[in-house]
Amino acid sequence: MFSHVMIGSNDIARSKRFYDAVFAAVGGGAGSEDARGRLIYEHNGGRFMVSKPIDGKAACHANGGTIGFLVSGPEQAQAWHQAGAAHGGADIEDPPGVRQAAAGEMYLAYLRDPDGNKLCALHRMG
């Protein structure tokens, strides 16, 4: 359904340090920068991009929005969370762990990136 996800940032260099670390923790590569200065990450068939807002206004996070990344297991979710927290992310919600949801048990880890975007590493248990 989705071709890509793009979020805004007020500091592309800071975002690159953060996202390079969290994607490395789940087996992804460092982001590349296109001619417009946007960061591009490609991993497991998905594309995630970071850009300064085109309208010239400050980037802000989506209130109520979450971007979820599939990970291979609890260990990878924990590594993602630790990498993000060590590179400017903020630990939010409950600590990483197993949660019961309508879709079954999931291991979840939540962070806010340096621009305030809410992120989740998700592994479906069983």
WORAVEN-V892175 format. One record per residue. N is the residue number from 1. RES is the residue in one small letter. SS is DSSP state (~ for helix, > for strand, _ for the rest). NEAR is the number of other C-alpha atoms within 8 Angstrom. D_LAST is the distance of its C-alpha to the last C-alpha in whole Angstrom. Layout:
n:N res:RES ss:SS near:NEAR d_last:D_LAST
n:N res:RES ss:SS near:NEAR d_last:D_LAST
This chain:
n:1 res:m ss:_ near:2 d_last:25
n:2 res:f ss:_ near:4 d_last:26
n:3 res:s ss:_ near:6 d_last:28
n:4 res:h ss:_ near:8 d_last:28
n:5 res:v ss:> near:8 d_last:28
n:6 res:m ss:> near:8 d_last:31
n:7 res:i ss:> near:7 d_last:31
n:8 res:g ss:> near:12 d_last:35
n:9 res:s ss:_ near:14 d_last:36
n:10 res:n ss:_ near:8 d_last:39
n:11 res:d ss:_ near:7 d_last:39
n:12 res:i ss:~ near:13 d_last:38
n:13 res:a ss:~ near:6 d_last:38
n:14 res:r ss:~ near:8 d_last:36
n:15 res:s ss:~ near:13 d_last:33
n:16 res:k ss:~ near:10 d_last:33
n:17 res:r ss:~ near:9 d_last:33
n:18 res:f ss:~ near:15 d_last:30
n:19 res:y ss:~ near:11 d_last:28
n:20 res:d ss:~ near:11 d_last:29
n:21 res:a ss:~ near:13 d_last:27
n:22 res:v ss:~ near:12 d_last:24
n:23 res:f ss:~ near:12 d_last:24
n:24 res:a ss:~ near:10 d_last:25
n:25 res:a ss:~ near:11 d_last:22
n:26 res:v ss:_ near:11 d_last:19
n:27 res:g ss:_ near:6 d_last:21
n:28 res:g ss:_ near:10 d_last:24
n:29 res:g ss:_ near:10 d_last:28
n:30 res:a ss:_ near:10 d_last:30
n:31 res:g ss:_ near:11 d_last:31
n:32 res:s ss:> near:7 d_last:35
n:33 res:e ss:> near:9 d_last:37
n:34 res:d ss:_ near:8 d_last:39
n:35 res:a ss:_ near:5 d_last:43
n:36 res:r ss:_ near:5 d_last:42
n:37 res:g ss:_ near:8 d_last:41
n:38 res:r ss:_ near:12 d_last:37
n:39 res:l ss:> near:13 d_last:34
n:40 res:i ss:> near:12 d_last:32
n:41 res:y ss:> near:12 d_last:28
n:42 res:e ss:> near:11 d_last:27
n:43 res:h ss:> near:8 d_last:23
n:44 res:n ss:_ near:4 d_last:20
n:45 res:g ss:_ near:5 d_last:23
n:46 res:g ss:> near:8 d_last:23
n:47 res:r ss:> near:11 d_last:27
n:48 res:f ss:> near:10 d_last:27
n:49 res:m ss:> near:12 d_last:31
n:50 res:v ss:> near:13 d_last:33
n:51 res:s ss:> near:13 d_last:36
n:52 res:k ss:_ near:12 d_last:39
n:53 res:p ss:_ near:10 d_last:40
n:54 res:i ss:_ near:6 d_last:42
n:55 res:d ss:_ near:4 d_last:44
n:56 res:g ss:_ near:6 d_last:45
n:57 res:k ss:_ near:6 d_last:44
n:58 res:a ss:_ near:7 d_last:42
n:59 res:a ss:_ near:10 d_last:38
n:60 res:c ss:_ near:9 d_last:36
n:61 res:h ss:_ near:10 d_last:33
n:62 res:a ss:_ near:7 d_last:31
n:63 res:n ss:_ near:4 d_last:31
n:64 res:g ss:_ near:4 d_last:28
n:65 res:g ss:_ near:8 d_last:27
n:66 res:t ss:_ near:9 d_last:23
n:67 res:i ss:> near:8 d_last:22
n:68 res:g ss:> near:8 d_last:19
n:69 res:f ss:> near:8 d_last:18
n:70 res:l ss:> near:7 d_last:14
n:71 res:v ss:_ near:11 d_last:13
n:72 res:s ss:_ near:7 d_last:12
n:73 res:g ss:_ near:10 d_last:10
n:74 res:p ss:~ near:10 d_last:12
n:75 res:e ss:~ near:6 d_last:15
n:76 res:q ss:~ near:11 d_last:16
n:77 res:a ss:~ near:18 d_last:15
n:78 res:q ss:~ near:10 d_last:18
n:79 res:a ss:~ near:10 d_last:20
n:80 res:w ss:~ near:14 d_last:20
n:81 res:h ss:~ near:15 d_last:21
n:82 res:q ss:~ near:8 d_last:24
n:83 res:a ss:~ near:12 d_last:25
n:84 res:g ss:~ near:16 d_last:26
n:85 res:a ss:~ near:11 d_last:27
n:86 res:a ss:~ near:7 d_last:29
n:87 res:h ss:_ near:9 d_last:31
n:88 res:g ss:_ near:9 d_last:32
n:89 res:g ss:_ near:12 d_last:29
n:90 res:a ss:> near:10 d_last:29
n:91 res:d ss:> near:10 d_last:26
n:92 res:i ss:_ near:8 d_last:25
n:93 res:e ss:_ near:5 d_last:23
n:94 res:d ss:_ near:5 d_last:21
n:95 res:p ss:_ near:8 d_last:21
n:96 res:p ss:_ near:11 d_last:17
n:97 res:g ss:> near:8 d_last:14
n:98 res:v ss:> near:8 d_last:12
n:99 res:r ss:> near:8 d_last:13
n:100 res:q ss:> near:8 d_last:12
n:101 res:a ss:> near:7 d_last:13
n:102 res:a ss:_ near:4 d_last:14
n:103 res:a ss:_ near:5 d_last:11
n:104 res:g ss:> near:8 d_last:9
n:105 res:e ss:> near:11 d_last:8
n:106 res:m ss:> near:12 d_last:9
n:107 res:y ss:> near:15 d_last:10
n:108 res:l ss:> near:13 d_last:14
n:109 res:a ss:> near:13 d_last:17
n:110 res:y ss:> near:15 d_last:21
n:111 res:l ss:> near:14 d_last:24
n:112 res:r ss:> near:13 d_last:27
n:113 res:d ss:_ near:14 d_last:29
n:114 res:p ss:_ near:11 d_last:33
n:115 res:d ss:_ near:12 d_last:34
n:116 res:g ss:_ near:8 d_last:32
n:117 res:n ss:_ near:13 d_last:29
n:118 res:k ss:> near:12 d_last:26
n:119 res:l ss:> near:12 d_last:23
n:120 res:c ss:> near:12 d_last:19
n:121 res:a ss:> near:14 d_last:16
n:122 res:l ss:> near:13 d_last:13
n:123 res:h ss:> near:13 d_last:9
n:124 res:r ss:> near:9 d_last:7
n:125 res:m ss:_ near:8 d_last:4
n:126 res:g ss:_ near:3 d_last:0
